[in-house]
Amino acid sequence: MVVIGTHGRHGLGKLILGSVAEQIFRHADCLVLTVGPGSFQDAPVEGSRAIRPFLFATDFGACRCMPCSTPSPPPITSGQNSFCSMSSQRSRCRRAPIVLGNKVALVTGGVSGIGLSTCRLLAREGACVAITDILDTEGKRTADDINSSGGSARFWHLDVSREDEVREVLRQVRQTFGRIDVLVNNVVILGANKPTHEITEQEWDHLMAINVKGVFFCTKHAVPYMKETGGGSVINLSSIYGSWLRAMLPRIMLPRALCALMTKNDAILYAPDKIRVNSVHPGFIWTAMVEKLAAGTGAGAEAVRQQFASKHPIGHLGEPDDVAWGIVYLAPEEAKFVTGSELVIDGGYTAQ
Ligand SMILES: NC(=O)c1ccc[n+]([C@@H]2O[C@H](COP(=O)([O-])OP(=O)(O)OC[C@H]3O[C@@H](n4cnc5c(N)ncnc54)[C@H](O)[C@@H]3O)[C@@H](O)[C@H]2O)c1
């Protein structure tokens, strides 16, 4: 991989390039930086272990790039997570946890779509992951997959609409891993496909119990554990239909809008406790939920896929990993100045 950055010799530019290099370095075998006019000798970057051997100065006029002769970085072993009893397997992993070593993350609805990707990426980046869902077979399989590829995960059955279950599962996660640093409120159900005037009270209650009350219960019971350890990160999955776009059916828009509002409220409420609360707003990502949505239209899956894709300037739907990487960004202390924010991951949909 080659990274080119400008104005990297002083001040913020230097710091930013240093951080970017340090993160990307761990993913790449080779890194080249251009740091603006000057010579190679003129461009030391202190404080960044990763970047120093790979630093190159470029004069834009002459564009002198030195070839990278530094050998590939040595294999880095992981296994730094002292809280996780399953971490011994991680020494097989070639890559080091980047920023999530020693973190414990709980993901709701973690066996499908965005939740599944999130569990995998959080584990890959060094976190111990508590995978929760109502689908037990898939949940255990997901945990086994993560553990056998060098990560650390365990599955708990959890229906987020039941406060007693939420309380007990979070207690067990805290007991097993020693702490809860990150909560990803990801669960969704689609609910009845009806306009407001046709929805029954029962359908409404069911929708709200899972999509809204579930977020409230999980946050409520995670916060005391986060306070115990001096902070944490709550990440609520909302939607572009939760903030920007209108004219959707209430089953989609209202719960996601409420999640976005709860995010702002909790971000302010818990800022003094160093608990950050942010929402993530995906465009269309092809998951089980969107497949169901597509099936409800009566048109073929491929036709619907193309129709959805055409709404995104980038020309296609997103993948679950596209959203999961945003969640990985919000999880650790590296995002310590980010709270109450709305991270839009939508291929340009709402920029139109
Ligand atoms: N996929 C998209 O296009 C899209 C777009 C915008 C927002 N989102 C948001 O992203 C999040 C994930 O969506 P997805 O598309 O990956 O969904 P998905 O349907 O693939 O996964 C949802 C998961 O929640 C689980 N679940 C359902 N009811 C549960 C309950 N009561 N308790 C615990 N788990 C339960 C399901 O078993 C499933 O594993 C949701 O919050 C959704 O609103 C998705």
The ligand as an SDF file (V2000), in Angstrom:
LIG
                    3D

 44 48  0  0  0  0  0  0  0  0999 V2000
  -29.2480   -3.0790    6.0200 N   0  0  0  0  0  0  0  0  0  0  0  0
  -29.5000   -1.8170    5.7460 C   0  0  0  0  0  0  0  0  0  0  0  0
  -29.6680   -1.4110    4.5920 O   0  0  0  0  0  0  0  0  0  0  0  0
  -29.6250   -0.8300    6.8630 C   0  0  0  0  0  0  0  0  0  0  0  0
  -29.8700    0.4950    6.5250 C   0  0  0  0  0  0  0  0  0  0  0  0
  -29.9760    1.4340    7.5380 C   0  0  0  0  0  0  0  0  0  0  0  0
  -29.8460    1.0360    8.8590 C   0  0  0  0  0  0  0  0  0  0  0  0
  -29.6050   -0.2600    9.1560 N   0  0  0  0  0  0  0  0  0  0  0  0
  -29.5120   -0.5950   10.5740 C   0  0  0  0  0  0  0  0  0  0  0  0
  -28.4200   -1.4900   10.8080 O   0  0  0  0  0  0  0  0  0  0  0  0
  -28.7590   -2.4000   11.8400 C   0  0  0  0  0  0  0  0  0  0  0  0
  -28.5160   -3.8140   11.3730 C   0  0  0  0  0  0  0  0  0  0  0  0
  -29.3250   -4.0740   10.2450 O   0  0  0  0  0  0  0  0  0  0  0  0
  -29.1280   -5.3720    9.3380 P   0  0  0  0  0  0  0  0  0  0  0  0
  -29.6380   -5.0140    8.0150 O   0  0  0  0  0  0  0  0  0  0  0  0
  -27.7700   -5.8940    9.4860 O   0  0  0  0  0  0  0  0  0  0  0  0
  -30.2010   -6.3550   10.0310 O   0  0  0  0  0  0  0  0  0  0  0  0
  -30.3390   -7.9520    9.9770 P   0  0  0  0  0  0  0  0  0  0  0  0
  -31.7900   -8.2350    9.8150 O   0  0  0  0  0  0  0  0  0  0  0  0
  -29.3780   -8.5610    9.0220 O   0  0  0  0  0  0  0  0  0  0  0  0
  -29.8810   -8.3770   11.4560 O   0  0  0  0  0  0  0  0  0  0  0  0
  -30.6550   -8.0910   12.5690 C   0  0  0  0  0  0  0  0  0  0  0  0
  -30.2750   -9.0510   13.6750 C   0  0  0  0  0  0  0  0  0  0  0  0
  -31.0710   -8.7710   14.8220 O   0  0  0  0  0  0  0  0  0  0  0  0
  -31.4670  -10.0050   15.3880 C   0  0  0  0  0  0  0  0  0  0  0  0
  -32.6760   -9.8160   16.1870 N   0  0  0  0  0  0  0  0  0  0  0  0
  -33.9630   -9.6390   15.7570 C   0  0  0  0  0  0  0  0  0  0  0  0
  -34.7750   -9.5070   16.8070 N   0  0  0  0  0  0  0  0  0  0  0  0
  -34.0020   -9.5820   17.9280 C   0  0  0  0  0  0  0  0  0  0  0  0
  -34.2720   -9.4840   19.3140 C   0  0  0  0  0  0  0  0  0  0  0  0
  -35.5120   -9.3100   19.7930 N   0  0  0  0  0  0  0  0  0  0  0  0
  -33.2330   -9.5770   20.1880 N   0  0  0  0  0  0  0  0  0  0  0  0
  -31.9840   -9.7740   19.7300 C   0  0  0  0  0  0  0  0  0  0  0  0
  -31.6560   -9.8910   18.4270 N   0  0  0  0  0  0  0  0  0  0  0  0
  -32.6850   -9.7870   17.5350 C   0  0  0  0  0  0  0  0  0  0  0  0
  -31.6920  -10.9150   14.1960 C   0  0  0  0  0  0  0  0  0  0  0  0
  -31.6600  -12.2830   14.5710 O   0  0  0  0  0  0  0  0  0  0  0  0
  -30.5220  -10.5150   13.3110 C   0  0  0  0  0  0  0  0  0  0  0  0
  -29.3600  -11.2810   13.6010 O   0  0  0  0  0  0  0  0  0  0  0  0
  -30.2130   -2.1140   12.2190 C   0  0  0  0  0  0  0  0  0  0  0  0
  -30.2640   -1.3260   13.3810 O   0  0  0  0  0  0  0  0  0  0  0  0
  -30.7490   -1.3610   11.0280 C   0  0  0  0  0  0  0  0  0  0  0  0
  -31.7830   -0.4670   11.3520 O   0  0  0  0  0  0  0  0  0  0  0  0
  -29.5050   -1.1890    8.2000 C   0  0  0  0  0  0  0  0  0  0  0  0
  1  2  1  0
  2  3  2  0
  2  4  1  0
  4  5  1  0
  4 44  2  0
  5  6  2  0
  6  7  1  0
  7  8  2  0
  8  9  1  0
  8 44  1  0
  9 10  1  0
  9 42  1  0
 10 11  1  0
 11 12  1  0
 11 40  1  0
 12 13  1  0
 13 14  1  0
 14 15  2  0
 14 16  1  0
 14 17  1  0
 17 18  1  0
 18 19  2  0
 18 20  1  0
 18 21  1  0
 21 22  1  0
 22 23  1  0
 23 24  1  0
 23 38  1  0
 24 25  1  0
 25 26  1  0
 25 36  1  0
 26 27  1  0
 26 35  1  0
 27 28  2  0
 28 29  1  0
 29 30  1  0
 29 35  2  0
 30 31  1  0
 30 32  2  0
 32 33  1  0
 33 34  2  0
 34 35  1  0
 36 37  1  0
 36 38  1  0
 38 39  1  0
 40 41  1  0
 40 42  1  0
 42 43  1  0
M  CHG  2   8   1  16  -1
M  END
$$$$
